[in-house]
């Protein structure tokens, strides 16, 4: 199937929900297609994840014409008991690149 990202095998440190949330934090006006490509997920998977995040109050959106603008609830606490008290903002501070980091080129090796 064209447009479907290559499957990943093995485990990863970051969940797909966290990846999608970080992509939205990076660009609140991103299209589902762009989020899916960035996160290497299918568009359908991204739609389900966004639905999960909205249902549980981590994310909301407003419709502007044919586009969505997403709003993250930064003070919402993470769900797992091991992260009790940590906020979405704390998680995103680790996952989202700072604007100044984007402008720097990677170090030469």
ZAMARGU-4260 file (C-alpha; in steps of 0.2 Angstrom, whole numbers, plus 5000, padded with zeros to 4 digits):
<rodrens>
0) 5000/5000/5000 | 5007/5017/4995 | 5009/5030/5008 | 5010/5018/5023 | 5026/5020/5033
5) 5038/5005/5034 | 5034/4994/5049 | 5045/4995/5065 | 5051/4980/5074 | 5056/4979/5092
10) 5052/4991/5106 | 5055/5010/5107 | 5056/5022/5122 | 5043/5034/5116 | 5024/5029/5113
15) 5015/5033/5097 | 5003/5044/5108 | 5018/5054/5114 | 5025/5055/5097 | 5009/5062/5090
20) 5007/5074/5105 | 5025/5081/5102 | 5022/5083/5083 | 5006/5093/5087 | 5016/5103/5100
25) 5029/5107/5086 | 5015/5113/5074 | 4997/5115/5081 | 4991/5117/5063 | 4999/5101/5056
30) 4988/5091/5045 | 4985/5073/5050 | 4994/5067/5034 | 5010/5077/5040 | 5009/5071/5058
35) 5008/5053/5051 | 5023/5055/5040 | 5033/5064/5054 | 5029/5050/5066 | 5030/5036/5053
40) 5012/5030/5057 | 4997/5028/5046 | 4984/5042/5045 | 4971/5031/5052 | 4983/5027/5067
45) 4985/5046/5070 | 4966/5049/5069 | 4964/5036/5083 | 4977/5043/5094 | 4971/5061/5092
50) 4953/5054/5096 | 4961/5046/5112 | 4970/5062/5117 | 4954/5072/5115 | 4943/5060/5124
55) 4954/5060/5139 | 4956/5079/5139 | 4975/5081/5134 | 4970/5089/5117 | 4956/5099/5109
60) 4954/5106/5092 | 4945/5120/5083 | 4940/5119/5065 | 4946/5134/5054 | 4939/5131/5036
65) 4945/5114/5031 | 4960/5114/5043 | 4961/5110/5062 | 4971/5120/5075 | 4975/5109/5090
70) 4977/5115/5108 | 4987/5104/5120 | 4982/5105/5139 | 5000/5107/5146 | 4995/5106/5164
75) 4986/5089/5162 | 4995/5076/5172 | 5001/5060/5164 | 4991/5044/5166 | 5003/5031/5172
80) 5005/5030/5191 | 5024/5029/5189 | 5023/5047/5182 | 5011/5053/5195 | 5012/5072/5196
85) 5021/5075/5180 | 5013/5086/5167 | 5011/5085/5148 | 5022/5101/5148 | 5036/5091/5157
90) 5035/5077/5144 | 5035/5089/5129 | 5050/5099/5136 | 5060/5083/5133 | 5052/5079/5116
95) 5049/5095/5107 | 5064/5104/5099 | 5067/5122/5104 | 5067/5134/5090 | 5085/5138/5093
100) 5090/5120/5092 | 5082/5119/5075 | 5092/5133/5068 | 5109/5125/5073 | 5116/5112/5061
105) 5121/5095/5067 | 5139/5094/5073 | 5151/5087/5061 | 5159/5070/5066
</rodrens>
